[in-house]
Amino acid sequence: EHFSDNEIAELSYAIAAIKGWNMLNISLRNPIPEIPPAGF
């Protein structure tokens, strides 16, 4: 066994938190404009 029960619980929470933030980020993502602004 590699992880204790407490470590498995902490890892599961961390994975769920990361996945939640990623899903929120994807839903709020701004579309990339087709024409870049002048100067770039």
C-alpha positions in Angstrom: 0.0 0.0 0.0 1.4 3.4 -1.0 -0.8 5.8 0.8 -2.6 5.9 4.1 -6.3 6.4 4.3 -5.8 10.0 5.3 -3.5 10.6 2.4 -6.0 9.1 0.0 -8.7 11.4 1.3 -6.4 14.4 0.9 -5.4 13.4 -2.6 -9.1 12.9 -3.6 -10.0 16.3 -2.2 -7.1 18.0 -4.1 -8.1 16.3 -7.4 -11.7 17.3 -7.0 -10.7 20.9 -6.2 -8.4 21.1 -9.2 -11.1 19.6 -11.5 -13.7 22.0 -10.2 -11.4 25.0 -10.8 -10.6 23.7 -14.3 -14.3 23.3 -15.2 -15.0 26.8 -13.9 -12.1 28.2 -15.9 -13.3 26.5 -19.1 -16.8 27.8 -18.7 -15.6 31.4 -18.2 -13.0 31.3 -20.9 -12.9 34.4 -23.2 -12.9 33.5 -26.9 -9.6 34.3 -28.8 -10.2 37.1 -31.3 -9.6 36.1 -35.0 -7.8 39.4 -35.7 -5.1 40.3 -33.2 -5.0 43.8 -31.9 -2.7 46.3 -33.6 0.9 46.2 -32.4 1.2 42.5 -31.9 
